[in-house]
Amino acid sequence: MTLKAIDVDGFRWQLDDSGSGQAVVMCHGFPGLGYSYRHQSAALANAGFRAIALDMPGYGGTTRPSDIVDYTNDAVAERMIALLDALEIDKAVFVGHDFGAPAAWTTALRYPERVAGLVSLAVPYAPDRFPARPSVIYASMAAKHFLHIHYFQEPGVAERELDAHPREFLHRLFFALSGGYRYLDVWKNPSEGNGYLDVLPEAPPLPWWWLTEEDFDVYVKTFTATGFTGGLNWYRAYDANWERSEDLNGAHIAVPTLFVAGAEDPVIAMSGPKALVRMKETVPDLRGVHLLDGAGHFVQQERADEVSELLVEFVRSL
């Protein structure tokens, strides 16, 4: 990896910047790092492109703002455009996984002239606005069963549990969300009296077929140093995102787009087949929908070669 830090208007970005040519900016989700794209960074650089894998705001070596509005998709998109300016990049392909997906597609919607293409990993494009404040909807769901999104809302609650056990939490979560385990089984537990570690399954020892002990230790070391507040603040920005995105309700994405996900990703199970149909309706230049058998939520790591090949092929086509 070619890690570097760059200051943009007082905001520090840490990024892996390698290769040259068409720039590809990769945005991770929770609990990820720019390191989550290590396989794609190498493949893109070897194929003649500039691979830029970000530690997103709140993570790793990037600034961890205290204000929740700094974690909204609009705020992150604005910062990423300022980063392109600082790196003297006119247009980039944006790749987003998990929370990085709406950050990337918001960039495409707000700044289409700066986006050469869009790749969404795991999360189908969802243009339709929630009918009520997200926190209200999630609280209603949490009254029926444990829901991590609701558990994460109150500042300090999840931190007290997760910051004290970063290795155990990451080990259990990475396993639960990967292919081969039914993550939604956590919903069989009530919210009352349970933390996240109470409902997540025990995980088998490393190494796994997609994650080595050495790679896992990168995450453990980083989150042990930073804690999880920055990542949790993305969840706490749901209401602020809802308030700021009314003008994007039903918006169509105009730039060339690719969608890739694990066939066993719980996000796909929760979204349902209608989400993929809706995406095809609202992304006119959708150039592929790929559901990779056996893979779960961390598709760019669980199916590293396949995702890298699809990404390189997509960027070459632009």
QUITAKA-V279110 format. One record per backbone hydrogen bond with DSSP energy under -0.5 kcal/mol. CO is the residue of the C=O (numbers start at 1). NH is the residue of the N-H. If there is no record, write none. Layout:
co->{CO & CO}
nh->{NH & NH}
//
This chain:
co->{1 & 2 & 4 & 6 & 6 & 7 & 8 & 10 & 11 & 11 & 12 & 13 & 14 & 15 & 15 & 16 & 16 & 18 & 22 & 23 & 24 & 24 & 25 & 26 & 27 & 29 & 33 & 34 & 35 & 37 & 38 & 39 & 40 & 41 & 42 & 43 & 44 & 45 & 49 & 50 & 50 & 51 & 51 & 52 & 52 & 53 & 54 & 56 & 59 & 63 & 63 & 67 & 68 & 69 & 72 & 73 & 74 & 75 & 76 & 77 & 78 & 79 & 80 & 81 & 82 & 83 & 84 & 85 & 88 & 91 & 92 & 92 & 93 & 94 & 95 & 96 & 97 & 98 & 98 & 99 & 100 & 101 & 102 & 103 & 104 & 105 & 106 & 107 & 111 & 112 & 114 & 114 & 117 & 118 & 119 & 119 & 120 & 120 & 121 & 121 & 122 & 125 & 127 & 133 & 133 & 134 & 135 & 136 & 137 & 138 & 139 & 141 & 141 & 147 & 147 & 148 & 150 & 150 & 153 & 154 & 154 & 156 & 157 & 158 & 159 & 162 & 163 & 165 & 166 & 167 & 168 & 169 & 170 & 171 & 172 & 173 & 174 & 175 & 177 & 178 & 181 & 182 & 183 & 184 & 185 & 186 & 189 & 191 & 195 & 196 & 196 & 211 & 211 & 212 & 213 & 214 & 215 & 215 & 216 & 217 & 218 & 219 & 220 & 221 & 222 & 223 & 228 & 229 & 231 & 231 & 232 & 232 & 233 & 234 & 235 & 237 & 238 & 239 & 240 & 241 & 245 & 246 & 248 & 252 & 253 & 256 & 257 & 258 & 259 & 260 & 261 & 262 & 265 & 265 & 266 & 267 & 268 & 272 & 272 & 273 & 274 & 275 & 276 & 277 & 278 & 279 & 282 & 283 & 285 & 285 & 288 & 289 & 290 & 290 & 291 & 292 & 292 & 295 & 296 & 297 & 298 & 298 & 299 & 301 & 303 & 304 & 305 & 306 & 307 & 308 & 309 & 310 & 311 & 312 & 313 & 314 & 315}
nh->{3 & 17 & 15 & 8 & 13 & 9 & 11 & 12 & 8 & 13 & 63 & 6 & 55 & 4 & 17 & 18 & 53 & 51 & 50 & 93 & 26 & 52 & 95 & 54 & 97 & 32 & 36 & 37 & 38 & 41 & 42 & 43 & 44 & 45 & 46 & 47 & 49 & 48 & 51 & 24 & 52 & 18 & 53 & 26 & 54 & 16 & 56 & 59 & 62 & 58 & 65 & 70 & 71 & 72 & 76 & 77 & 78 & 79 & 80 & 81 & 82 & 83 & 84 & 85 & 86 & 87 & 89 & 88 & 90 & 23 & 116 & 117 & 25 & 119 & 27 & 121 & 100 & 101 & 102 & 103 & 104 & 105 & 106 & 107 & 108 & 109 & 110 & 111 & 114 & 115 & 92 & 116 & 94 & 258 & 96 & 121 & 122 & 260 & 98 & 123 & 124 & 127 & 250 & 136 & 137 & 138 & 139 & 140 & 141 & 142 & 143 & 144 & 145 & 150 & 151 & 152 & 153 & 154 & 155 & 157 & 158 & 160 & 161 & 162 & 163 & 165 & 166 & 169 & 170 & 171 & 172 & 173 & 174 & 175 & 176 & 177 & 178 & 178 & 297 & 181 & 183 & 185 & 186 & 187 & 188 & 189 & 146 & 194 & 199 & 199 & 200 & 207 & 208 & 216 & 217 & 218 & 218 & 219 & 220 & 221 & 222 & 223 & 224 & 225 & 226 & 227 & 232 & 233 & 234 & 235 & 235 & 236 & 237 & 237 & 238 & 241 & 242 & 243 & 244 & 245 & 248 & 249 & 251 & 254 & 285 & 118 & 287 & 120 & 290 & 122 & 292 & 265 & 268 & 269 & 270 & 271 & 272 & 275 & 276 & 277 & 278 & 279 & 280 & 281 & 282 & 283 & 253 & 286 & 257 & 287 & 259 & 291 & 261 & 292 & 293 & 263 & 295 & 264 & 262 & 299 & 301 & 302 & 303 & 304 & 307 & 308 & 309 & 310 & 311 & 312 & 313 & 314 & 315 & 316 & 317 & 318 & 318}
//
